[in-house]
């Protein structure tokens, strides 16, 4: 059990601290919205950063309205909270699909014995390409992939893309016997290189190679190449649709109404009559207790043992619903986020939060848990595609098992972070 430590905010925290925090987050929201409109909806880094800042501000405002609802106007907070959650969720989808595709392609190359580092991408007129990438679909960040010859729906065909990923597949042994392999050029696939670390199984973190490192990508089997092409086609299409949905949302009257309310919030916070004598500390403590109770229900003893393969249970279930073991961990992730944001309110005028780094480490472990869980689900969904080759299905099965092991690794990392008094410093 985590120990309790003295908190510098042990004294009462007035509702004015919440009002100042909400005004600050509302100002961030409006600043990000202005930046997004100035940069347009293209592939500029500023546009991506603006969307991220919009999500960040929306999450914090919504979470604060949930945790400190008793000191806020009830009708206003109940109306604003789901709207801000809609903004954050809608804007997050495009990034989620892109990150999921990157994660799965990196895993495919790692599982094939190839290095997972890639040379940095270069931008040419808004298009992101890698040096020497002449046989790969050039995609615009935040937009659809280019239309390769023979494609009719704006997305690369699985078979043709697989041939581009595996240009030497024709050199397989005659008669189909043996193992067909394809040589993939070292600089053929543009993959973002913004990550600084790559987390492996059991929470072991490996440093990412320096940008520009010469990469030997080795050989991909035809099954792995086709699996990558299938995932690329499905997730790129999903990302393109999410991008269109986000653009429509930002132009909608619903979003304009939310922006108007946030603009009012930047200058005036609607507090309840009881706010003048309210103390925020008990409300933040209630959020912490909900987190503690949820963590207590997790199998932390099991998660504390690496390579226990608990996450592989139900791996062959035909049910496309989310993995039954993941839901409690996802709930803890949301509660931990509420706890972190509540502490931000308490420490807004009291200096740095001493528990911020430990809470962030625990939150990052649960983020990896969610990412790996959703990536495994994407691999399983791709494997359900009708009439795919056995080798492709096998590669997707290995990929699914790898991501479920990453789920266990994230649970192990969270268990270790939780034992370091993550909640004790509340």
C-alpha positions in Angstrom: 0.0 0.0 0.0 1.3 3.4 -0.9 2.4 5.6 2.0 0.8 9.0 2.7 3.0 12.1 2.6 2.4 15.6 3.7 0.9 17.7 1.0 1.9 21.4 0.6 -1.8 22.1 -0.2 -3.0 20.5 3.1 -4.7 23.8 3.9 -8.0 24.9 2.3 -7.9 25.8 -1.4 -10.6 28.4 -2.3 -12.7 28.2 -5.4 -10.8 31.2 -6.8 -8.0 28.8 -7.6 -10.4 26.8 -9.8 -11.6 29.9 -11.5 -8.1 31.0 -12.3 -7.3 27.6 -13.6 -10.3 27.4 -15.9 -9.7 30.9 -17.2 -6.1 29.8 -18.1 -7.2 26.7 -19.9 -9.9 28.6 -21.7 -7.3 31.1 -22.9 -5.2 28.2 -24.1 -8.2 26.8 -26.0 -8.8 30.1 -27.8 -5.1 30.6 -28.6 -5.0 27.1 -30.1 -8.1 27.7 -32.1 -6.7 30.9 -33.5 -3.5 29.1 -34.5 -5.4 26.3 -36.1 -7.4 28.8 -38.2 -4.3 30.7 -39.2 -2.4 27.6 -40.3 -5.4 26.1 -42.0 -6.3 22.4 -42.2 -3.2 21.4 -44.1 -0.2 19.3 -43.1 1.8 22.0 -41.3 3.3 21.1 -37.9 1.6 24.2 -36.4 -1.8 22.8 -37.4 -1.0 19.5 -35.7 0.2 21.2 -32.6 -2.9 23.5 -32.6 -5.1 20.4 -32.6 -3.1 18.8 -29.8 -3.4 22.0 -27.8 -7.2 22.1 -28.4 -7.5 18.5 -27.1 -5.3 19.3 -24.1 -7.3 22.3 -23.1 -10.7 20.6 -23.7 -9.7 17.6 -21.5 -8.6 19.7 -18.6 -11.6 22.0 -18.6 -14.0 19.0 -18.9 -12.2 17.1 -16.2 -12.3 20.1 -13.8 -16.0 20.5 -14.4 -16.5 16.9 -13.5 -14.3 16.9 -10.3 -15.3 20.3 -8.9 -18.9 20.3 -10.1 -20.3 21.2 -6.6 -18.7 24.7 -6.7 -19.8 25.4 -10.3 -23.2 26.3 -11.8 -24.8 22.9 -12.2 -26.7 23.6 -15.4 -23.7 25.2 -17.2 -21.2 22.5 -16.2 -23.6 19.7 -17.1 -24.1 21.2 -20.6 -20.4 22.0 -21.2 -18.7 18.8 -20.1 -20.1 16.4 -22.8 -19.5 19.1 -25.5 -15.8 19.4 -24.5 -15.5 15.7 -24.4 -16.9 15.6 -28.0 -14.3 18.1 -29.2 -11.4 16.2 -27.6 -12.6 12.8 -28.8 -13.3 14.0 -32.4 -9.9 15.7 -32.8 -8.0 12.7 -31.2 -9.2 10.1 -33.8 -7.0 11.1 -36.7 -3.9 11.1 -34.5 -4.8 7.8 -33.0 -5.2 6.1 -36.3 -1.8 7.4 -37.5 0.0 6.4 -34.4 -1.6 3.0 -34.5 -0.5 2.4 -38.0 3.1 3.5 -37.2 3.1 1.2 -34.1 2.0 -1.8 -36.1 4.4 -1.3 -39.0 7.3 -0.8 -36.6 6.3 -4.0 -34.8 6.1 -5.9 -38.1 9.6 -4.9 -39.0 10.9 -5.7 -35.5 9.2 -9.1 -35.5 10.7 -9.8 -39.0 14.2 -9.3 -37.5 14.7 -5.8 -39.0 15.7 -2.7 -37.2 13.0 -0.4 -36.0 14.8 2.8 -36.7 14.1 4.8 -39.8 15.7 7.9 -41.3 14.0 11.1 -40.7 11.2 12.1 -43.2 11.6 15.1 -45.4 8.9 17.5 -46.3 8.5 18.7 -49.9 5.6 21.0 -50.5 3.6 19.6 -47.6 4.2 16.0 -48.6 6.1 13.8 -46.1 8.6 11.4 -47.8 11.7 9.6 -46.8 15.0 9.8 -48.6 14.9 7.5 -51.6 11.3 6.6 -51.2 10.3 6.2 -54.8 8.1 3.1 -54.6 5.9 4.1 -51.6 2.7 6.0 -51.6 3.5 9.6 -50.7 1.0 10.8 -48.1 0.1 14.3 -46.9 0.1 14.5 -43.1 -3.5 14.7 -41.9 -4.8 13.9 -45.4 -5.4 10.8 -47.6 -2.7 8.8 -49.2 -1.7 9.5 -52.8 -3.5 7.5 -55.4 -1.2 4.8 -56.8 -1.8 3.4 -60.3 -4.6 0.9 -60.3 -6.3 2.2 -57.2 -9.9 3.2 -57.5 -10.9 4.4 -54.0 -8.0 6.7 -53.1 -6.3 4.1 -51.0 -3.5 1.7 -51.9 -4.6 -1.8 -53.0 -3.3 -4.4 -50.6 -1.8 -6.6 -53.3 -0.1 -3.8 -55.2 1.2 -2.2 -52.1 2.5 -5.6 -50.9 4.4 -5.9 -54.2 5.9 -2.5 -53.7 6.9 -3.5 -50.1 8.2 -6.8 -51.4 9.6 -6.1 -54.9 11.6 -9.3 -55.0 8.7 -11.6 -54.1 9.0 -13.1 -57.5 12.4 -14.6 -56.5 10.7 -17.1 -54.2 11.5 -20.7 -54.7 9.6 -22.4 -57.6 6.5 -24.4 -56.9 5.6 -22.3 -53.9 7.7 -24.5 -51.5 9.9 -23.1 -48.9 9.9 -19.6 -47.5 9.4 -16.7 -49.9 11.2 -13.6 -48.9 11.3 -10.1 -50.2 14.1 -7.6 -49.9 12.9 -4.2 -48.7 15.1 -1.1 -49.4 16.6 0.5 -46.4 15.0 3.8 -47.0 11.7 2.7 -48.6 9.1 3.5 -45.9 8.5 6.9 -44.4 7.7 6.6 -40.7 7.6 9.4 -38.2 10.7 9.6 -36.0 9.4 11.9 -33.2 9.6 9.2 -30.5 12.7 9.2 -28.4 12.2 5.8 -26.8 10.7 2.4 -27.8 9.1 0.4 -25.0 9.5 -3.3 -25.2 8.1 -6.1 -23.1 8.1 -6.1 -19.4 8.4 -2.3 -19.3 12.0 -2.4 -20.6 12.7 0.9 -22.4 15.2 0.9 -25.3 16.7 4.2 -26.5 15.7 5.0 -30.1 18.7 5.3 -32.6 19.8 8.8 -33.5 18.0 10.3 -36.5 19.7 9.6 -39.8 21.1 6.3 -38.7 21.7 4.0 -41.6 19.2 1.2 -41.3 19.3 -2.4 -42.4 15.7 -3.4 -42.7 16.6 -7.0 -43.6 13.9 -9.1 -45.3 10.2 -9.2 -44.9 8.3 -12.3 -45.7 5.6 -12.0 -48.3 3.0 -12.6 -45.5 4.4 -9.8 -43.4 4.6 -7.4 -46.4 1.0 -8.2 -47.3 -0.1 -7.8 -43.7 1.6 -4.4 -43.6 -0.1 -3.4 -46.8 -3.5 -4.5 -45.5 -3.1 -2.5 -42.3 -1.8 0.5 -44.2 -4.9 0.4 -46.4 -7.4 0.0 -43.6 -5.9 2.5 -41.1 -5.1 5.1 -43.7 -8.7 5.0 -44.9 -9.9 5.3 -41.2 -7.5 8.2 -40.7 -8.7 10.0 -43.8 -12.3 9.6 -42.6 -11.4 10.9 -39.2 -9.6 13.9 -40.7 -12.7 14.7 -42.7 -14.9 14.3 -39.6 -12.6 16.6 -37.6 -12.8 19.3 -40.3 -16.5 19.1 -40.5 -16.7 19.3 -36.7 -14.5 22.4 -36.6 -16.8 24.1 -39.1 -20.0 23.1 -37.5 -22.4 25.4 -35.6 -22.0 23.0 -32.6 -18.3 23.7 -32.3 -18.8 27.5 -32.8 -21.3 27.4 -29.9 -18.7 25.7 -27.7 -16.0 28.2 -28.7 -18.3 31.0 -27.8 -18.9 29.5 -24.3 -15.2 29.0 -23.8 -14.6 32.6 -24.8 -17.0 33.7 -22.0 -15.3 31.3 -19.6 -12.0 33.0 -20.3 -13.3 36.1 -18.6 -16.1 34.8 -16.3 -16.4 31.5 -14.5 -20.0 30.7 -13.4 -19.5 29.6 -9.8 -22.3 28.3 -7.6 -23.5 30.4 -4.6 -21.7 28.0 -2.2 -18.4 28.6 -3.9 -17.5 31.5 -1.7 -16.9 29.2 1.3 -16.0 26.0 -0.5 -12.8 24.1 -0.1 -11.4 22.3 -3.2 -9.2 19.9 -1.3 -12.1 17.4 -0.3 -13.3 17.3 -3.9 -9.8 16.5 -5.1 -9.5 13.9 -2.4 -12.7 12.3 -3.5 -11.2 12.0 -7.0 -8.1 10.4 -5.5 -10.2 7.9 -3.5 -12.0 6.8 -6.6 -8.7 6.2 -8.3 -7.4 4.2 -5.3 -10.5 2.0 -5.2 -10.2 1.3 -9.0 -6.5 0.4 -8.7 -7.3 -1.9 -5.8 -9.5 -3.9 -8.0 -6.8 -4.5 -10.6 -4.7 -7.7 -10.5 -1.5 -5.9 -9.6 0.1 -9.0 -8.1 -0.3 -10.7 -11.5 0.8 -7.6 -13.4 3.9 -7.5 -11.1 5.2 -10.7 -12.7 6.6 -10.1 -16.2 5.8 -12.4 -19.0 2.7 -13.9 -17.4 0.8 -13.7 -20.7 -2.5 -12.9 -18.9 -3.4 -10.6 -21.7 -3.4 -13.4 -24.2 -6.5 -15.0 -22.7 -9.5 -14.6 -25.0 -7.0 -13.9 -27.8 -8.8 -16.3 -30.2 -12.3 -15.2 -29.3 -14.4 -14.5 -32.4 -16.1 -11.7 -30.6 -14.8 -8.3 -32.1 -15.7 -6.5 -28.8 -12.8 -5.0 -26.8 -10.7 -7.4 -24.7 -12.6 -8.2 -21.5 -9.5 -7.7 -19.3 -8.7 -4.2 -20.6 -11.8 -2.3 -19.5 -10.7 -1.9 -15.8 -7.3 -0.7 -16.9 -8.9 1.8 -19.2 -11.1 3.1 -16.4 -8.1 3.5 -14.1 -6.4 5.5 -16.9 -9.3 7.9 -17.0 -9.5 8.2 -13.2 -5.7 8.8 -13.0 -6.2 11.6 -15.5 -8.9 13.2 -13.4 -6.6 12.9 -10.3 -3.7 14.5 -12.2 -5.8 17.5 -13.4 -7.3 17.9 -9.9 -3.8 18.2 -8.5 -3.0 20.8 -11.2 -5.8 22.9 -9.9 -4.7 22.6 -6.3 -1.1 23.4 -7.2 -1.9 26.2 -9.7 -0.7 28.9 -7.2 1.4 26.7 -4.9 4.4 25.9 -7.1 5.3 22.7 -8.8 3.5 19.5 -7.8 6.1 17.1 -6.2 4.1 14.1 -7.5 3.7 15.3 -11.0 6.5 13.3 -12.5 5.5 10.0 -10.8 1.9 10.6 -11.9 3.0 11.3 -15.4 5.0 8.1 -15.5 2.0 6.0 -14.4 -0.2 7.8 -16.9 2.3 7.1 -19.7 2.3 3.4 -18.8 -1.5 3.3 -19.1 -1.4 5.3 -22.4 0.9 2.5 -23.7 -1.5 0.0 -22.4 -4.4 1.6 -24.4 -2.3 2.0 -27.5 -1.1 -1.6 -27.5 -4.7 -2.9 -26.8 -6.1 -0.9 -29.7 -3.3 -1.9 -32.0 -3.9 -5.6 -31.1 -7.6 -5.1 -31.9 -6.7 -3.5 -35.2 -4.5 -6.5 -36.1 -7.3 -8.9 -35.2 -9.8 -6.9 -37.2 -7.5 -7.1 -40.3 -7.1 -10.8 -39.8 -10.9 -11.2 -40.2 -10.7 -9.8 -43.7 -12.2 -12.4 -46.0 -10.0 -14.4 -48.5 -6.6 -13.2 -47.2 -3.7 -15.6 -47.7 -2.7 -17.9 -44.9 0.7 -16.3 -44.6 -0.9 -12.9 -44.2 -3.2 -14.2 -41.5 -0.3 -15.8 -39.7 1.7 -12.6 -39.7 -1.3 -10.7 -38.3 -1.7 -13.3 -35.6 1.9 -13.0 -34.6 1.5 -9.2 -34.6 -1.7 -9.5 -32.4 0.2 -11.7 -29.9 3.1 -9.2 -29.8 0.8 -6.3 -29.0 -1.0 -8.3 -26.3 2.4 -8.9 -24.8 3.0 -5.1 -25.0 -0.2 -4.8 -23.0 1.2 -7.0 -20.3 4.5 -5.0 -20.4 2.5 -1.7 -19.8 0.6 -3.3 -16.9 3.9 -4.3 -15.4 5.3 -0.8 -15.8 2.2 0.7 -14.2 2.5 -1.7 -11.3 6.1 -0.6 -10.7 5.2 3.0 -10.9 2.2 2.6 -8.6 4.5 1.1 -5.9 6.5 4.3 -5.9 3.9 6.2 -3.9 2.1 7.5 -6.9 -1.0 8.2 -5.0 0.5 8.7 -1.6 1.5 12.3 -2.3 -2.0 13.5 -2.6 
